[in-house]
Amino acid sequence: MDRAGQEPGRRRGQGQLEAMVLTALHEAEEPVTAAWVRDRMGGGLAYTTVITILSRLLAKGAVTREKAGRSFVWTPSADAAGLAANRMRQLLDKENDRGTVLTRFVSGLTGEDEQLLRDLLAKSHNGSAADGAQRSGTGPGSDGTRRKRD
């Protein structure tokens, strides 16, 4: 494995580097440079790769930057979960038949995830969606098995 946690010759999954960069940024106590992020990730990536990832995250609204001398310092504005949610919204926005896409998404959820989604939707209608993430994991399907749909 290289210093960036990757086996030589293997490509990372989509979004994996972005998640790694966001994790590094969240570990920082203040805005940091791209060089700091690169070092924090083990130094196995080219500096230009880190800049490219940070620029993509900036375009997605997941990070902010401000000028510091001749360079920029970077700050996270979203975590990995927020970035994943943004990707999900972007994919959904590209589809003409949103209903079918959402139906197929929900039909592939475990019973536990489906119940969590129901709880989150109910709470969002009451104005407190963030509290739904604190679910206890009890109830039908909480064993992680998929329920068969007719």
C-alpha distance (Angstrom), angle and dihedral (degrees) to the residues before:
residue distance angle dihedral
M1 . . .
D2 3.77 . .
R3 3.78 124.7 .
A4 3.82 91.8 -93.6
G5 3.81 90.0 62.4
Q6 3.79 95.9 -102.6
E7 3.77 130.8 121.8
P8 3.82 110.8 -118.2
G9 3.81 112.2 -96.6
R10 3.82 94.8 16.7
R11 3.78 121.7 114.2
R12 3.77 120.7 -135.5
G13 3.79 121.2 -118.5
Q14 3.77 119.5 -99.0
G15 3.77 109.4 -76.1
Q16 3.81 95.1 9.4
L17 3.80 94.6 114.2
E18 3.80 91.0 44.9
A19 3.80 89.9 52.9
M20 3.81 90.8 48.3
V21 3.81 91.6 50.9
L22 3.82 91.5 47.8
T23 3.79 90.1 49.9
A24 3.80 90.4 52.4
L25 3.81 91.3 48.3
H26 3.81 91.4 50.6
E27 3.81 89.5 53.7
A28 3.81 90.4 57.7
E29 3.78 118.1 95.3
E30 3.80 92.6 -150.9
P31 3.83 138.9 12.3
V32 3.81 109.8 -57.7
T33 3.79 139.8 -162.8
A34 3.79 126.2 -109.1
A35 3.81 87.8 -110.6
W36 3.81 89.7 57.9
V37 3.82 90.1 50.9
R38 3.82 90.8 48.6
D39 3.80 91.5 50.2
R40 3.81 91.8 46.0
M41 3.81 89.2 54.1
G42 3.79 90.6 54.7
G43 3.79 99.4 -93.6
G44 3.82 93.4 -95.6
L45 3.79 93.2 122.1
A46 3.77 127.1 75.7
Y47 3.80 114.5 -106.6
T48 3.82 88.9 -122.0
T49 3.81 90.0 55.5
V50 3.79 90.8 54.4
I51 3.83 90.3 48.5
T52 3.82 90.0 50.3
I53 3.81 91.6 50.7
L54 3.81 92.0 47.1
S55 3.82 90.3 48.9
R56 3.80 91.2 51.4
L57 3.79 90.2 48.7
L58 3.80 89.1 49.6
A59 3.83 90.5 53.3
K60 3.82 89.0 51.0
G61 3.80 92.0 49.8
A62 3.80 92.4 -116.8
V63 3.83 94.2 120.2
T64 3.77 138.5 24.8
R65 3.77 128.7 -149.5
E66 3.75 137.1 -161.0
K67 3.76 132.1 -168.2
A68 3.80 115.2 -98.1
G69 3.78 111.0 177.4
R70 3.79 109.1 -55.0
S71 3.79 93.0 -20.7
F72 3.79 140.0 50.4
V73 3.77 132.5 -109.4
W74 3.77 118.6 -144.5
T75 3.80 133.1 -143.9
P76 3.82 128.4 -175.1
S77 3.79 116.4 -116.8
A78 3.81 94.2 176.1
D79 3.77 135.1 31.8
A80 3.81 127.1 -133.8
A81 3.82 90.9 -88.0
G82 3.80 90.6 52.8
L83 3.78 90.4 49.6
A84 3.82 91.5 50.4
A85 3.81 90.4 48.9
N86 3.80 89.7 51.0
R87 3.82 90.9 51.5
M88 3.81 89.7 50.1
R89 3.82 91.1 51.7
Q90 3.80 91.3 47.9
L91 3.81 91.5 51.9
L92 3.78 91.6 47.7
D93 3.81 91.1 48.8
K94 3.82 89.9 57.4
E95 3.80 93.0 58.6
N96 3.80 124.8 87.1
D97 3.82 95.5 -156.4
R98 3.79 101.6 52.6
G99 3.81 91.9 166.4
T100 3.79 93.6 60.1
V101 3.80 92.5 45.0
L102 3.81 92.0 50.6
T103 3.81 91.7 44.8
R104 3.79 91.6 53.3
F105 3.79 91.3 45.1
V106 3.81 92.5 52.6
S107 3.82 92.9 43.9
G108 3.81 89.3 58.3
L109 3.81 95.0 53.4
T110 3.77 123.9 105.2
G111 3.79 115.5 -113.5
E112 3.79 89.3 -105.1
D113 3.80 93.7 51.5
E114 3.80 91.2 45.5
Q115 3.80 90.7 53.0
L116 3.80 90.7 46.8
L117 3.81 89.3 52.3
R118 3.81 90.5 49.5
D119 3.81 90.2 50.1
L120 3.80 91.8 48.5
L121 3.79 92.2 49.1
A122 3.80 91.5 48.7
K123 3.78 91.4 49.2
S124 3.80 93.0 45.7
H125 3.78 88.1 57.4
N126 3.80 86.4 53.9
G127 3.81 92.4 46.3
S128 3.82 101.2 -108.3
A129 3.82 107.9 91.4
A130 3.80 93.9 146.2
D131 3.80 90.8 66.0
G132 3.83 90.8 62.8
A133 3.78 91.0 73.3
Q134 3.81 87.7 70.8
R135 3.84 92.8 68.6
S136 3.78 116.0 148.9
G137 3.81 97.5 -135.4
T138 3.80 97.4 -120.8
G139 3.78 128.8 130.8
P140 3.81 136.4 51.5
G141 3.77 114.2 -10.1
S142 3.80 94.0 10.3
D143 3.79 90.0 130.0
G144 3.83 88.2 76.0
T145 3.82 95.4 -111.1
R146 3.77 121.4 136.2
R147 3.74 117.6 -113.2
K148 3.78 118.1 -134.2
R149 3.79 114.7 -116.3
D150 3.79 124.8 -152.0
